């Protein structure tokens, strides 16, 4: 059963819409439908929307929003309520891409793989098998340019993030934080448990579409050898 959406002003130029209270593929699908609706049919003053796990924040230019009565924020909320009432049909759902990400799980690239295995009572091979057998949904892009937050990971390998983050994590590192998994597109500080690394470039400002992944896409991981990693890394340059 769909939950009643909630609307609140985040600032004088933005309204946040939450379409559920728990993270789920169904809520994420509704978020993507609303995002698609707004991008395809923007209302006067609409600027952009930023999706999250359960909703999205809509940014607008208050000087361009046409108000019938009341405040600009009230008008925007009324517009969004009307838009939300038109989403939800399966036929309207946006179909994301399916992307396979090759990962080398050697300890050189996954310094926390052994700890993840030990904390969950598994062998390293079992962690890799579980991680590569899942199909993950990209809920949102954030934290760093092109960083995908992936849901749907098997709880058997869930592991808390480090209490003390590393000051720099190499680009392409594949990590686990709680029941999430993700990939660091660029070198950045971070506290996720590192279990491997991909040779793919997830974000490049030089590409027409800088981010390899978008919210709504699906991801699977494929194990590769160190030799394959090196070859593919050379090909990415």
C-alpha positions as CSV (number, residue, x, y, z in Angstrom):
1,X,0.0,0.0,0.0
2,X,1.4,3.4,-1.0
3,X,2.1,5.8,1.8
4,X,0.7,9.4,1.8
5,X,3.4,11.7,0.5
6,X,4.7,14.5,2.6
7,X,5.8,18.0,1.5
8,X,7.9,20.5,3.4
9,X,9.9,23.6,2.5
10,X,13.6,23.0,2.7
11,X,14.5,26.7,1.9
12,X,13.0,29.7,0.2
13,X,13.8,28.1,-3.2
14,X,13.2,24.4,-2.6
15,X,10.5,21.9,-1.5
16,X,11.2,18.3,-0.5
17,X,8.7,15.6,-1.3
18,X,9.0,12.3,0.5
19,X,7.1,9.4,-1.2
20,X,7.6,6.9,1.6
21,X,9.3,6.4,5.0
22,X,11.3,3.2,4.2
23,X,13.8,2.5,1.5
24,X,12.4,0.1,-1.1
25,X,12.4,-0.4,-4.9
26,X,8.7,0.6,-5.1
27,X,9.3,4.0,-3.4
28,X,12.4,4.5,-5.6
29,X,10.4,3.8,-8.7
30,X,7.9,6.5,-7.7
31,X,10.7,8.9,-7.0
32,X,12.0,8.3,-10.6
33,X,8.5,8.7,-12.0
34,X,8.1,12.1,-10.4
35,X,11.6,13.2,-11.4
36,X,10.8,12.2,-15.0
37,X,7.5,14.0,-14.9
38,X,9.1,17.2,-13.7
39,X,12.0,17.1,-16.2
40,X,9.7,16.4,-19.1
41,X,7.0,18.9,-18.2
42,X,8.6,21.5,-16.0
43,X,6.4,24.1,-14.3
44,X,7.2,27.8,-14.6
45,X,10.2,28.5,-12.4
46,X,11.3,24.9,-12.1
47,X,15.1,24.5,-12.0
48,X,16.0,20.9,-11.1
49,X,15.3,18.0,-8.7
50,X,17.7,16.1,-6.6
51,X,16.5,12.5,-5.7
52,X,17.2,10.8,-2.5
53,X,16.4,7.3,-1.1
54,X,12.7,8.1,-0.4
55,X,12.0,11.4,-2.2
56,X,13.4,14.3,-4.0
57,X,14.1,18.0,-3.4
58,X,12.7,20.3,-6.0
59,X,14.5,23.6,-6.7
60,X,12.7,26.6,-8.3
61,X,13.1,30.3,-9.0
62,X,10.5,32.0,-6.8
63,X,10.4,35.0,-9.1
64,X,9.1,32.9,-12.0
65,X,6.5,30.8,-10.1
66,X,3.0,31.9,-10.9
67,X,1.0,32.1,-7.7
68,X,-2.8,31.9,-7.7
69,X,-3.1,32.6,-3.9
70,X,-0.8,32.3,-0.9
71,X,2.9,31.9,-0.9
72,X,5.2,30.6,-3.6
73,X,6.0,27.6,-1.5
74,X,2.3,26.8,-1.1
75,X,1.9,27.1,-4.9
76,X,4.8,24.7,-5.6
77,X,3.5,22.2,-3.1
78,X,0.1,22.3,-4.8
79,X,1.8,21.7,-8.1
80,X,3.8,18.8,-6.7
81,X,0.7,17.2,-5.1
82,X,-1.0,17.3,-8.5
83,X,2.0,15.7,-10.2
84,X,2.3,13.0,-7.5
85,X,-1.4,12.1,-8.1
86,X,-0.5,11.2,-11.7
87,X,2.4,8.8,-11.0
88,X,2.3,5.3,-9.9
89,X,1.2,3.4,-13.0
90,X,3.5,0.6,-14.0
91,X,3.5,1.8,-17.6
92,X,4.9,5.1,-16.5
93,X,7.9,3.6,-14.8
94,X,11.3,4.6,-16.2
95,X,13.4,1.6,-17.1
96,X,17.0,2.1,-16.0
97,X,20.1,0.6,-17.7
98,X,21.8,-2.6,-16.5
99,X,25.5,-2.1,-16.0
100,X,28.1,-4.9,-15.2
101,X,31.0,-3.6,-13.2
102,X,34.2,-5.8,-13.3
103,X,36.0,-5.9,-9.9
104,X,39.3,-7.3,-8.9
105,X,39.0,-8.6,-5.3
106,X,42.7,-9.1,-4.7
107,X,43.7,-7.9,-1.2
108,X,45.9,-5.3,-2.8
109,X,42.7,-3.6,-4.0
110,X,40.4,-4.8,-1.2
111,X,42.3,-4.2,2.1
112,X,39.1,-4.8,4.2
113,X,37.9,-8.0,2.5
114,X,39.4,-10.3,5.1
115,X,37.8,-8.2,7.9
116,X,34.4,-8.3,6.2
117,X,34.7,-12.1,5.9
118,X,35.8,-12.5,9.5
119,X,33.1,-10.3,11.0
120,X,30.4,-12.2,9.1
121,X,31.8,-15.7,9.8
122,X,32.6,-16.2,6.1
123,X,35.6,-17.0,3.9
124,X,36.9,-14.3,1.5
125,X,35.6,-16.4,-1.4
126,X,32.2,-16.6,0.1
127,X,32.1,-12.8,0.5
128,X,33.1,-12.4,-3.2
129,X,30.5,-15.0,-4.3
130,X,27.7,-13.3,-2.4
131,X,28.8,-9.8,-3.6
132,X,28.9,-10.9,-7.3
133,X,25.6,-12.8,-7.1
134,X,23.5,-9.8,-6.3
135,X,21.6,-7.4,-8.5
136,X,21.8,-3.9,-7.1
137,X,19.5,-0.9,-7.6
138,X,21.1,2.6,-7.9
139,X,18.9,4.6,-5.5
140,X,20.8,7.9,-5.9
141,X,24.0,9.6,-6.9
142,X,25.7,11.7,-4.2
143,X,28.5,12.2,-1.7
144,X,31.0,12.7,-4.6
145,X,30.4,13.2,-8.3
146,X,29.1,9.9,-9.8
147,X,29.1,8.0,-6.4
148,X,26.3,5.4,-6.6
149,X,24.4,4.3,-3.5
150,X,23.4,0.7,-4.3
151,X,20.6,-1.1,-2.4
152,X,19.8,-4.8,-2.4
153,X,23.0,-6.2,-0.9
154,X,22.8,-9.5,0.9
155,X,22.7,-9.0,4.7
156,X,25.2,-11.8,5.1
157,X,28.0,-9.5,4.1
158,X,26.7,-6.3,5.7
159,X,29.4,-4.6,7.7
160,X,29.6,-1.2,9.6
161,X,31.7,1.5,8.1
162,X,35.0,2.3,9.8
163,X,34.8,4.5,12.9
164,X,37.8,6.4,11.6
165,X,37.6,7.1,7.8
166,X,40.6,6.9,5.6
167,X,42.0,10.2,4.4
168,X,42.2,9.0,0.8
169,X,40.6,6.1,-1.1
170,X,41.6,5.3,-4.6
171,X,39.2,5.9,-7.5
172,X,37.3,2.7,-8.4
173,X,37.4,1.2,-5.0
174,X,34.3,-0.9,-4.2
175,X,33.1,-0.7,-0.6
176,X,30.5,-1.8,1.9
177,X,28.8,0.4,4.5
178,X,26.1,-1.4,6.6
179,X,23.8,-3.1,4.0
180,X,24.9,-0.8,1.2
181,X,27.5,-1.2,-1.4
182,X,29.0,1.4,-3.7
183,X,32.0,2.5,-5.8
184,X,34.2,5.5,-5.3
185,X,34.4,7.3,-8.7
186,X,37.2,9.6,-7.6
187,X,39.9,9.6,-5.0
188,X,38.4,10.9,-1.8
189,X,38.3,10.4,2.0
190,X,35.8,7.7,3.1
191,X,34.9,5.2,5.7
192,X,33.5,2.3,3.7
193,X,34.9,-1.2,4.0
194,X,37.0,-1.7,0.8
195,X,36.6,-5.2,-0.7
196,X,37.9,-4.6,-4.3
197,X,38.4,-2.2,-7.1
198,X,37.1,-1.7,-10.6
199,X,39.2,-0.5,-13.6
200,X,36.2,1.4,-15.0
201,X,35.9,5.2,-14.9
202,X,32.7,5.9,-13.2
203,X,32.9,9.7,-13.6
204,X,34.6,11.9,-16.1
205,X,33.9,15.5,-16.8
206,X,35.2,15.0,-20.3
207,X,32.3,12.6,-21.3
208,X,29.0,13.8,-22.7
209,X,27.3,12.1,-19.8
210,X,29.9,12.4,-17.0
211,X,28.4,9.7,-14.7
212,X,28.4,6.1,-15.8
213,X,25.5,5.4,-13.5
214,X,22.2,7.1,-12.8
215,X,19.5,6.6,-10.2
216,X,17.2,3.8,-11.4
217,X,19.9,1.8,-13.1
218,X,20.8,-1.8,-12.0
219,X,24.3,-3.0,-11.3
220,X,25.9,-6.4,-11.1
221,X,29.5,-7.0,-10.2
222,X,31.8,-9.5,-12.0
223,X,35.0,-10.8,-10.6
224,X,38.2,-10.3,-12.7
225,X,41.8,-11.2,-12.2
226,X,44.6,-8.7,-11.5
227,X,45.9,-9.2,-15.1
228,X,42.5,-8.4,-16.5
229,X,42.3,-5.4,-14.2
230,X,45.6,-4.0,-15.5
231,X,44.6,-4.6,-19.1
232,X,41.2,-2.9,-18.7
233,X,42.7,0.0,-16.7
234,X,45.1,0.6,-19.6
235,X,42.2,0.6,-22.0
236,X,40.4,3.2,-19.9
237,X,43.2,5.7,-20.3
